Amino acid sequence: MIRFLLICLNLCWPILTIAQDSLVYYKELAFSSPFEKKAFDDHFIHKKTDHFDLLMANGGALNENKVKASKESFTNYLDAMGFEKMVSKKNDKKVKFVYDNIHKRFLQKYEEQNKFEQIFTGGNYNCVSASALYALTFDHLRLPYAIKEKPTHVYIIAFPRAESIVVETTTPLGGYYEMSTSFKQTYVKTLKDQKLISIQEFNNFDTNTLFDRYYFGQQEEISVLQLIGLQYLNDGLYKMDEGQFENAHQQFEKAYLFHPSERIGYLLMVAALEAFQKRTEKDDKHITFLSKLSRYKKFGITPDMIKGEFARVVLELGSQTDKKGQLRAYHQKLTASIENQELKTEIDFVYYYESGRQLYNELKYKDALQDFERALQAKPKYVDALNGFIGCLGQVLVAQNNNKEAIETLEKYGNLYPDLKTNNHYAIMLTTAYLIQFGQAYDMNKPTEGDRYKAAFESLRQENPELPVNQYLIGQAYSTAAVYYFRRGQTSKAKSIINKGLEISPNNPELLIRLEMLR
């Protein structure tokens, strides 16, 4: 499984690009032991890096005291193994001396699945843990080296700018070899003859530089910290093979902090997706994995996928009366943990629209109105949200039974959400309210106020000539105004108002009767 996955990943790397947004945050890490947390805190927070402790932190068999004892045993052995006698020797002799002593003392048995601590508990090792051991050794002895990483292998090159002596950690016998000068010269000359190295490049750089560039060029050079990341990567792969996707994801997060490569980023996505799909309970971990999946856009996780998964959560929890509090908490925690503002807005819309719809069906119009408004704030042009909002608003205003306040409320929302003004349901509500207030004002002997609402009604009606308006209300309002002027002897004014009403509502029975009475 691991080998197949690595092959698939290697095929994917060329089409991926480095993202600017971070995939992992230190505060989100889950540690397996207090010692691991301390080693990480020392490195990431306090800037006191101890490579040995970081390599041991991935284990669990040793406590802090035993780790300290293992470190002392290791450094004491290096100090006592007699390397000072090799200072005047050739580089290949130095490397052979170090290799023989370290291998004999610490490396007893190769095993594919391995952690650095197992070198000190039983002498078991693999290419990553052994390469780490040699890197620490060369650092202690101040010997130059480079760590080379192939897609499925790691090894050391000693004296990389000179003899380039390969220290092959997976070979118990003869695990080091030097590229001879003649081999390097022949290799470089062959590439030049094949025109893979230009004449200009051949003349401008020495043999060692060109050999390193073209022979080792396809193998990435990494640091000890990146090697620590590879150890966590391997552990994550082991756990994935065992179906422990949550634990694998935790290890990949640590690996990514040390070695933020595309393949580890891709594995973060794979492990998170598997863990998310297997977690049926809509709890904090479900939220966490959905939030983290939203970061993996470069690896194929789109915002629409995240929105779709959240919509499924809404449908599942929202349909259960006793789960609505859980859904509200889920939404709050999810949006708080997502960085993409556009995605946050989409998730807000899904939550508030569905919540508003359910509250409306439960006849809880006031609460539904608040949620539909939040949905409108997220997507002002969404027609169903507009209609839901207007439907709730109408029910709330009817319950208030105050036409003047209804007008103020409608006008306020029209200014807040201009798309409401293009909605016929909203326009009908507002024209009706204007019409009622127009008639009520004249009925209460307030002609100035009546004229203001009459003008507002007629203006809105002119903007929406096809808008259906209650004919009875038109007849009542214009008749009331006409009667007001007729009683004050202003018959001409009264007729003018009736005729205006008939323009809007031809053949209106009440207006026709009033007009006949005025003749």
C-alpha positions as CSV (number, residue, x, y, z in Angstrom):
1,M,0.0,0.0,0.0
2,I,2.7,2.5,1.0
3,R,4.8,1.7,-2.1
4,F,1.8,2.1,-4.4
5,L,0.9,5.4,-2.7
6,L,4.4,6.7,-3.1
7,I,4.4,5.8,-6.8
8,C,1.1,7.6,-7.3
9,L,2.4,10.7,-5.4
10,N,5.5,10.9,-7.4
11,L,3.4,11.1,-10.6
12,C,1.4,14.0,-9.0
13,W,4.3,16.3,-7.9
14,P,5.1,18.0,-11.2
15,I,1.6,19.5,-11.6
16,L,1.5,20.9,-8.1
17,T,2.6,24.3,-7.0
18,I,3.7,25.7,-3.6
19,A,0.8,27.4,-1.8
20,Q,1.1,30.6,0.1
21,D,-1.4,29.7,2.9
22,S,-0.1,27.5,5.6
23,L,-1.5,24.0,5.8
24,V,-0.4,23.4,9.4
25,Y,-0.3,25.6,12.5
26,Y,1.8,24.8,15.5
27,K,-1.0,25.4,18.0
28,E,-3.0,22.6,16.4
29,L,-0.4,19.8,16.9
30,A,-1.3,16.8,19.0
31,F,1.6,15.4,20.9
32,S,2.1,11.8,22.0
33,S,4.1,12.6,25.1
34,P,5.2,15.5,27.3
35,F,8.8,14.9,26.1
36,E,7.7,15.4,22.5
37,K,5.9,18.6,23.3
38,K,9.0,19.9,25.2
39,A,11.3,19.1,22.3
40,F,9.0,20.9,19.8
41,D,8.5,23.9,22.1
42,D,12.2,24.2,22.5
43,H,12.7,24.3,18.7
44,F,9.6,26.2,17.5
45,I,9.0,28.6,20.4
46,H,12.2,29.0,22.4
47,K,14.5,28.6,19.4
48,K,16.7,26.1,21.3
49,T,17.0,23.3,18.8
50,D,18.3,19.9,19.9
51,H,18.3,17.5,16.9
52,F,18.8,14.4,19.0
53,D,15.8,15.2,21.2
54,L,13.6,16.0,18.1
55,L,14.6,12.7,16.6
56,M,13.8,10.8,19.8
57,A,10.5,12.7,20.3
58,N,8.7,10.5,17.7
59,G,9.2,7.5,19.9
60,G,7.4,6.3,23.0
61,A,9.5,3.6,24.5
62,L,11.9,5.9,26.2
63,N,11.2,8.5,28.9
64,E,13.0,11.8,29.2
65,N,15.6,10.3,31.6
66,K,16.4,7.4,29.2
67,V,16.6,9.8,26.3
68,K,19.1,11.9,28.2
69,A,21.1,8.7,29.0
70,S,21.0,7.6,25.4
71,K,22.3,11.0,24.2
72,E,25.1,11.0,26.8
73,S,26.1,7.4,25.8
74,F,26.1,8.4,22.1
75,T,28.3,11.6,22.6
76,N,30.6,9.8,25.0
77,Y,31.2,7.1,22.5
78,L,32.0,9.6,19.8
79,D,34.4,11.4,22.0
80,A,36.1,8.1,23.0
81,M,36.3,6.2,19.7
82,G,39.6,7.8,18.7
83,F,38.7,9.9,15.7
84,E,41.5,12.3,16.6
85,K,44.0,9.8,15.2
86,M,42.3,10.1,11.8
87,V,42.6,13.9,11.5
88,S,45.7,13.7,9.2
89,K,44.3,10.8,7.1
90,K,42.7,11.1,3.7
91,N,39.0,11.8,3.7
92,D,38.0,8.3,2.5
93,K,39.9,6.8,5.5
94,K,38.1,9.2,7.9
95,V,34.7,8.2,6.5
96,K,35.6,4.5,6.6
97,F,36.7,4.8,10.3
98,V,33.5,6.6,11.3
99,Y,31.2,4.2,9.3
100,D,32.8,1.1,10.7
101,N,32.7,2.3,14.3
102,I,29.2,3.7,14.2
103,H,27.8,0.7,12.4
104,K,29.4,-1.8,14.7
105,R,28.4,0.0,17.9
106,F,24.8,1.1,17.1
107,L,23.4,-0.5,14.0
108,Q,22.6,-4.2,14.4
109,K,19.5,-5.0,12.3
110,Y,17.8,-3.3,9.3
111,E,14.0,-3.0,9.4
112,E,11.7,-1.1,7.1
113,Q,9.4,0.3,9.8
114,N,11.6,2.0,12.3
115,K,12.0,5.0,14.7
116,F,15.2,6.7,15.7
117,E,14.8,5.6,19.4
118,Q,15.0,1.9,18.3
119,I,18.7,2.3,17.5
120,F,19.2,2.8,21.2
121,T,16.7,0.2,22.4
122,G,17.8,-2.7,20.2
123,G,20.1,-1.6,17.4
124,N,17.3,-1.6,14.8
125,Y,17.4,1.0,12.0
126,N,16.3,2.0,8.5
127,C,17.7,4.5,6.0
128,V,16.1,7.5,7.7
129,S,17.1,6.7,11.3
130,A,20.6,5.6,10.3
131,S,21.1,8.6,8.1
132,A,20.1,10.8,11.1
133,L,22.6,9.0,13.3
134,Y,25.4,9.6,10.8
135,A,24.4,13.2,10.4
136,L,24.6,13.8,14.1
137,T,28.0,12.0,14.1
138,F,29.4,14.1,11.3
139,D,28.1,17.3,13.0
140,H,29.8,16.3,16.3
141,L,33.1,15.5,14.5
142,R,32.7,18.6,12.2
143,L,32.9,16.6,9.0
144,P,31.2,18.1,6.0
145,Y,28.3,16.1,4.6
146,A,25.0,16.4,2.7
147,I,21.8,14.4,3.2
148,K,20.3,13.3,-0.1
149,E,16.7,12.3,-0.5
150,K,15.4,10.1,-3.3
151,P,11.6,9.4,-3.6
152,T,11.8,6.3,-1.4
153,H,15.3,6.5,0.1
154,V,17.7,8.7,2.1
155,Y,21.5,8.5,2.3
156,I,24.6,10.6,3.3
157,I,27.3,12.0,1.1
158,A,30.5,12.9,3.1
159,F,32.8,15.7,1.8
160,P,30.2,16.6,-0.9
161,R,32.3,19.4,-2.4
162,A,35.4,17.1,-2.8
163,E,35.4,13.3,-3.0
164,S,31.6,12.9,-2.6
165,I,31.8,9.8,-0.5
166,V,28.5,8.0,-0.4
167,V,27.5,6.6,3.0
168,E,24.8,4.0,2.2
169,T,23.1,3.3,5.5
170,T,21.0,0.3,4.4
171,T,24.0,-1.8,3.4
172,P,25.6,-3.5,6.5
173,L,28.9,-4.2,4.7
174,G,30.8,-1.8,2.6
175,G,28.1,0.8,3.1
176,Y,30.3,3.7,1.9
177,Y,32.0,4.3,-1.4
178,E,33.8,7.2,-3.1
179,M,33.2,8.4,-6.6
180,S,36.7,8.5,-8.1
181,T,38.0,11.5,-9.9
182,S,38.2,9.6,-13.1
183,F,34.6,8.5,-12.8
184,K,33.5,12.0,-12.3
185,Q,35.5,13.3,-15.2
186,T,34.2,10.6,-17.5
187,Y,30.6,11.2,-16.4
188,V,30.8,15.0,-17.0
189,K,32.6,14.6,-20.3
190,T,30.0,12.1,-21.5
191,L,27.2,14.6,-20.7
192,K,29.1,17.3,-22.5
193,D,29.6,15.1,-25.6
194,Q,25.8,14.4,-25.5
195,K,25.2,18.2,-25.3
196,L,23.5,17.8,-22.0
197,I,26.1,20.1,-20.6
198,S,26.9,23.1,-22.8
199,I,30.5,24.1,-23.8
200,Q,30.1,27.3,-21.9
201,E,29.0,25.5,-18.7
202,F,31.8,23.0,-19.1
203,N,34.4,25.7,-19.3
204,N,33.0,27.8,-16.5
205,F,32.6,25.2,-13.8
206,D,34.9,22.6,-12.3
207,T,34.3,18.8,-12.5
208,N,33.1,18.4,-8.9
209,T,30.5,21.2,-9.3
210,L,29.2,19.8,-12.6
211,F,29.2,16.2,-11.2
212,D,27.2,17.3,-8.2
213,R,24.7,19.2,-10.3
214,Y,24.0,16.5,-12.8
215,Y,24.7,13.3,-11.0
216,F,23.1,14.2,-7.7
217,G,20.9,16.9,-9.1
218,Q,17.7,14.8,-9.3
219,Q,18.1,13.9,-5.6
220,E,17.1,16.7,-3.2
221,E,19.6,17.8,-0.6
222,I,17.8,18.1,2.7
223,S,18.7,19.3,6.2
224,V,18.6,17.4,9.5
225,L,15.4,19.1,10.4
226,Q,13.9,18.0,7.1
227,L,15.2,14.5,7.9
228,I,13.3,14.7,11.2
229,G,10.2,15.5,9.1
230,L,10.8,12.4,7.0
231,Q,10.8,10.3,10.1
232,Y,7.4,11.7,11.0
233,L,6.3,11.2,7.4
234,N,7.3,7.5,7.5
235,D,5.5,7.0,10.8
236,G,2.4,8.6,9.3
237,L,2.6,6.2,6.3
238,Y,2.8,3.2,8.7
239,K,-0.3,4.4,10.5
240,M,-2.1,4.9,7.2
241,D,-1.3,1.3,6.2
242,E,-2.9,0.3,9.5
243,G,-6.0,2.4,8.9
244,Q,-5.2,4.9,11.6
245,F,-6.0,7.9,9.5
246,E,-6.4,10.4,12.4
247,N,-3.1,9.4,13.9
248,A,-1.4,9.5,10.5
249,H,-2.7,13.0,9.9
250,Q,-1.2,14.1,13.2
251,Q,2.2,12.8,12.2
252,F,2.0,14.3,8.7
253,E,1.3,17.7,10.3
254,K,4.5,17.4,12.3
255,A,6.4,16.2,9.2
256,Y,5.1,19.2,7.3
257,L,6.4,21.7,9.8
258,F,9.9,20.3,9.5
259,H,9.7,19.5,5.7
260,P,6.9,21.5,4.0
261,S,7.0,19.6,0.7
262,E,4.2,19.0,-1.7
263,R,4.1,15.3,-1.2
264,I,3.6,15.7,2.6
265,G,1.0,18.3,1.9
266,Y,-0.8,15.8,-0.4
267,L,-0.6,13.1,2.3
268,L,-2.1,15.6,4.7
269,M,-5.1,15.9,2.4
270,V,-5.4,12.1,1.9
271,A,-5.3,11.3,5.6
272,A,-7.7,14.1,6.5
273,L,-10.2,13.1,3.9
274,E,-10.1,9.4,5.0
275,A,-10.4,10.4,8.7
276,F,-13.3,12.8,7.9
277,Q,-15.2,10.2,5.9
278,K,-14.9,7.6,8.6
279,R,-16.0,9.9,11.4
280,T,-19.8,9.6,11.5
281,E,-20.3,11.6,14.7
282,K,-20.6,15.3,14.0
283,D,-18.3,16.3,16.8
284,D,-15.3,18.6,17.3
285,K,-13.0,16.2,15.4
286,H,-15.5,16.2,12.4
287,I,-15.4,20.0,12.4
288,T,-11.6,20.0,12.7
289,F,-11.1,17.8,9.7
290,L,-13.6,19.6,7.6
291,S,-11.8,22.9,8.5
292,K,-8.4,21.5,7.6
293,L,-9.7,20.0,4.4
294,S,-10.6,23.5,3.3
295,R,-6.9,24.4,3.3
296,Y,-6.1,21.7,0.7
297,K,-7.4,23.5,-2.3
298,K,-4.2,23.0,-4.3
299,F,-4.6,19.3,-3.8
300,G,-8.1,19.1,-5.3
301,I,-10.3,20.0,-2.3
302,T,-12.6,22.8,-3.7
303,P,-14.7,25.2,-1.6
304,D,-17.8,23.7,-3.2
305,M,-16.8,20.3,-1.7
306,I,-16.5,21.9,1.7
307,K,-19.8,23.7,1.3
308,G,-21.5,20.4,0.2
309,E,-20.2,18.5,3.2
310,F,-21.5,21.2,5.5
311,A,-24.8,21.2,3.7
312,R,-25.1,17.4,4.5
313,V,-24.4,18.2,8.2
314,V,-27.1,20.9,8.1
315,L,-29.6,18.4,6.7
316,E,-28.8,15.7,9.2
317,L,-28.7,17.8,12.3
318,G,-31.2,20.4,11.3
319,S,-34.0,17.8,10.8
320,Q,-33.7,16.7,14.4
321,T,-35.2,19.0,17.0
322,D,-32.8,18.0,19.7
323,K,-29.7,18.5,17.5
324,K,-30.3,22.2,16.6
325,G,-28.0,23.4,19.4
326,Q,-25.3,21.0,18.1
327,L,-25.7,22.3,14.6
328,R,-25.4,25.9,15.8
329,A,-22.2,25.1,17.7
330,Y,-20.9,23.2,14.6
331,H,-21.4,26.2,12.4
332,Q,-19.8,28.6,14.8
333,K,-16.7,26.5,15.3
334,L,-16.3,25.7,11.6
335,T,-16.5,29.3,10.5
336,A,-14.2,30.4,13.3
337,S,-11.5,27.9,12.1
338,I,-11.8,28.6,8.3
339,E,-9.5,31.3,6.8
340,N,-11.1,31.6,3.4
341,Q,-13.5,34.5,3.8
342,E,-15.4,33.6,0.6
343,L,-15.9,30.1,1.9
344,K,-17.0,31.4,5.3
345,T,-19.7,33.5,3.6
346,E,-20.9,30.5,1.6
347,I,-21.1,28.4,4.8
348,D,-22.9,31.2,6.6
349,F,-25.5,31.3,3.8
350,V,-26.2,27.6,3.9
351,Y,-26.6,27.6,7.6
352,Y,-28.8,30.7,7.9
353,Y,-30.9,30.0,4.9
354,E,-31.8,26.5,6.0
355,S,-32.3,27.6,9.6
356,G,-34.6,30.4,8.4
357,R,-36.6,28.0,6.2
358,Q,-37.1,25.6,9.0
359,L,-38.1,28.3,11.5
360,Y,-40.6,29.7,8.9
361,N,-42.2,26.3,8.6
362,E,-42.5,26.2,12.4
363,L,-44.3,29.6,12.2
364,K,-41.5,31.2,14.2
365,Y,-41.4,34.2,11.9
366,K,-39.4,36.6,14.0
367,D,-36.5,34.2,14.5
368,A,-36.8,33.1,10.8
369,L,-36.6,36.8,9.8
370,Q,-33.2,37.2,11.6
371,D,-31.8,34.1,9.9
372,F,-33.0,35.0,6.5
373,E,-31.4,38.5,7.0
374,R,-28.1,36.8,7.8
375,A,-28.5,34.7,4.7
376,L,-29.1,37.9,2.7
377,Q,-26.0,39.5,4.1
378,A,-24.1,36.6,2.8
379,K,-25.7,36.5,-0.7
380,P,-27.9,39.6,-1.3
381,K,-29.0,38.5,-4.8
382,Y,-30.2,35.0,-3.9
383,V,-33.9,34.9,-5.0
384,D,-35.0,32.2,-2.6
385,A,-33.4,34.0,0.4
386,L,-35.1,37.3,-0.7
387,N,-38.5,35.6,-0.9
388,G,-38.0,33.9,2.4
389,F,-37.0,37.2,4.0
390,I,-40.0,39.0,2.5
391,G,-42.4,36.2,3.5
392,C,-41.2,36.4,7.2
393,L,-41.2,40.2,7.1
394,G,-44.8,40.2,6.0
395,Q,-45.9,37.9,8.8
396,V,-44.0,39.9,11.4
397,L,-45.5,43.2,10.2
398,V,-49.0,41.8,10.2
399,A,-48.5,40.7,13.8
400,Q,-47.3,44.2,14.7
401,N,-50.5,45.8,13.3
402,N,-48.9,49.2,12.9
403,N,-48.9,50.4,9.3
404,K,-46.6,53.4,9.8
405,E,-44.0,51.3,11.5
406,A,-44.4,48.7,8.7
407,I,-43.5,51.4,6.1
408,E,-40.4,52.5,8.1
409,T,-39.3,48.9,8.4
410,L,-39.9,48.2,4.7
411,E,-38.0,51.3,3.6
412,K,-35.1,50.6,5.9
413,Y,-34.7,47.1,4.5
414,G,-35.0,48.4,1.0
415,N,-32.1,50.7,1.6
416,L,-30.1,48.0,3.3
417,Y,-30.7,45.4,0.6
418,P,-31.3,47.2,-2.8
419,D,-32.2,43.9,-4.5
420,L,-35.4,43.8,-2.5
421,K,-36.6,46.7,-4.6
422,T,-36.6,44.6,-7.7
423,N,-38.7,41.9,-6.0
424,N,-42.4,42.1,-6.7
425,H,-43.4,40.7,-3.3
426,Y,-41.5,43.5,-1.6
427,A,-43.0,46.1,-4.0
428,I,-46.5,44.8,-3.3
429,M,-46.1,45.1,0.4
430,L,-44.7,48.6,0.2
431,T,-47.3,49.9,-2.2
432,T,-50.0,48.4,-0.1
433,A,-48.6,50.0,3.0
434,Y,-48.3,53.4,1.3
435,L,-51.9,53.1,0.0
436,I,-53.2,52.2,3.5
437,Q,-51.3,55.1,5.1
438,F,-52.5,57.5,2.4
439,G,-56.1,56.7,3.2
440,Q,-55.6,56.7,7.0
441,A,-53.9,60.1,7.0
442,Y,-56.8,61.7,5.2
443,D,-59.3,59.9,7.4
444,M,-57.4,61.5,10.4
445,N,-57.5,64.9,8.7
446,K,-53.8,65.0,8.0
447,P,-53.7,66.0,4.3
448,T,-50.0,66.8,4.2
449,E,-49.1,63.4,5.5
450,G,-51.7,61.8,3.2
451,D,-50.2,63.6,0.1
452,R,-46.8,62.4,1.0
453,Y,-47.8,58.7,1.1
454,K,-50.1,59.3,-2.0
455,A,-47.0,60.5,-3.9
456,A,-44.9,57.6,-2.6
457,F,-47.5,55.1,-3.7
458,E,-48.0,56.7,-7.2
459,S,-44.2,56.9,-7.7
460,L,-43.7,53.3,-6.8
461,R,-46.7,52.3,-8.9
462,Q,-45.3,54.2,-11.9
463,E,-42.0,52.2,-11.5
464,N,-43.9,49.0,-11.5
465,P,-47.0,49.5,-13.7
466,E,-47.7,45.8,-14.0
467,L,-47.7,45.3,-10.2
468,P,-51.0,43.8,-9.0
469,V,-52.5,46.1,-6.3
470,N,-55.6,45.5,-4.2
471,Q,-58.4,47.4,-6.1
472,Y,-60.5,47.7,-2.9
473,L,-57.7,49.6,-1.1
474,I,-57.2,51.9,-4.1
475,G,-60.9,52.8,-4.1
476,Q,-61.0,53.3,-0.4
477,A,-57.9,55.5,-0.2
478,Y,-58.7,57.8,-3.1
479,S,-62.3,58.0,-2.0
480,T,-61.3,59.0,1.5
481,A,-59.1,61.8,0.1
482,A,-61.8,63.0,-2.3
483,V,-64.4,63.1,0.5
484,Y,-61.9,65.1,2.6
485,Y,-61.8,67.9,0.0
486,F,-65.4,67.6,-1.0
487,R,-66.5,68.4,2.6
488,R,-64.3,71.5,2.5
489,G,-65.9,72.7,-0.7
490,Q,-63.0,71.8,-2.9
491,T,-65.1,69.8,-5.4
492,S,-62.5,70.3,-8.3
493,K,-59.7,68.9,-6.1
494,A,-61.9,66.0,-5.1
495,K,-62.7,65.1,-8.7
496,S,-59.0,65.4,-9.6
497,I,-58.1,62.8,-6.9
498,I,-60.9,60.4,-8.1
499,N,-59.7,60.7,-11.7
500,K,-56.1,59.9,-10.6
501,G,-57.4,56.9,-8.8
502,L,-59.2,55.7,-12.0
503,E,-56.0,56.1,-14.0
504,I,-54.4,53.5,-11.7
505,S,-57.5,51.4,-11.3
506,P,-59.9,51.9,-14.3
507,N,-63.5,50.8,-13.7
508,N,-63.0,50.8,-10.0
509,P,-66.6,50.5,-8.6
510,E,-66.1,52.7,-5.6
511,L,-64.3,55.4,-7.5
512,L,-66.9,55.4,-10.3
513,I,-69.7,55.9,-7.7
514,R,-67.8,58.7,-6.0
515,L,-67.2,60.4,-9.3
516,E,-70.9,60.2,-10.2
517,M,-71.8,61.7,-6.8
518,L,-69.5,64.7,-7.5
519,R,-71.2,65.6,-10.8
